[in-house]
Amino acid sequence: MCDLPVGVAPLCADGHAFCCFGCREVYRRFGHAALPDDAGNNVPATMAEPEGHEAFLRIDGMHCASCELLIERIARQVNGIVAATCSYATSTAKITYDPERIDESELPDILSRAGYRARLSRDSAPEYDERLPLLRLMVAESLAVTVMMLYLAFYYPTHLGLVDVADLEPVHWLAFEAVPAALLGLTTVLVFYVAAPIFRGAWIGLRTGLLNMDDLLAIAILAAYGYS
């Protein structure tokens, strides 16, 4: 499908072998229409260029060559888009559209529905603060260490039998009310702020019907958070 070698352990579906999970999911979503034409099919030597206006978009968030096909198929399903060609290597898409049925300004929103971030090439890129990932990492490390130290100080010794629960009665309010409330608050920030990119990826997978690793991580994180 993407012209990459299948390998010794291919992923299979309906008798077809695929090189990766992405190609297989594209096939499951679009069926035989996603497969390349057979070598024996007669293909015209020349094909007429689709009529319409052309727009070039920058696509952020593409992960592999199968994203090209996915974006193209989604675009072609929109009334007013005549043709779509996407390039994973350059993270761009060329859209041919009918200006009487769709406006050029609508194209970024249409392609962004699949979970990608699309913008017209002539538009300036949105400002991105490269310090945000570092801030998220620092918050994660600080909160994780604090949670671990509170647990080691008040609960781990009792679980090992080194300290009896009755020995904590002099600090009952601190050990059984203040510390649990602090742990709940700190872990809530850890889950819903630090892991926000994971939840975003999981939501995109659910919305497009293509589950990914973020969905598994989100389930594990929420299960652990709810159980604790």
C-alpha angles and dihedrals in degrees: 000000000000095000093247120131114268095223132209095294107040126179111245135205128168091348095308123116121220132192097223146006092261095058091047093051091049088054092048091050099046103021123206091344088075094057120093119253117270117259091244096057117108109244119189114249091230130026125200116246112249113256120239143071120308127227128183120211136188112229120202123190101042113148107181145354091278088067087069092060093042093053092045093051093047092049094049091054090064116096108243099030109109100183140355131198121183131189122203092190093060098025091232137123131205113210124191110198143170107247091204092063103031136022123230091235090063095060098081092053091048094054092041090062089078091061098267126118109238130181136164112269093236091056117091117250115259114258113262124194106219089199093070096080089048090050091050090050093049092049090049093051094045096048094042092052091047092050091048093049093049090050093048092048100049111018113021095067091052092050090053092047093243092120126033117229089235089062089066094059093098088061096034095135092049097043100039104029114020099039096047090049090049092049091050092051095046095047091047090057090046093052102041101032107030094038094042094110090055092052090048091054091047092052091050090052092051094045094051095040092240110115117208141178091281089065091056092047092048091052092049094047095048092044092053092044093049094045093050 
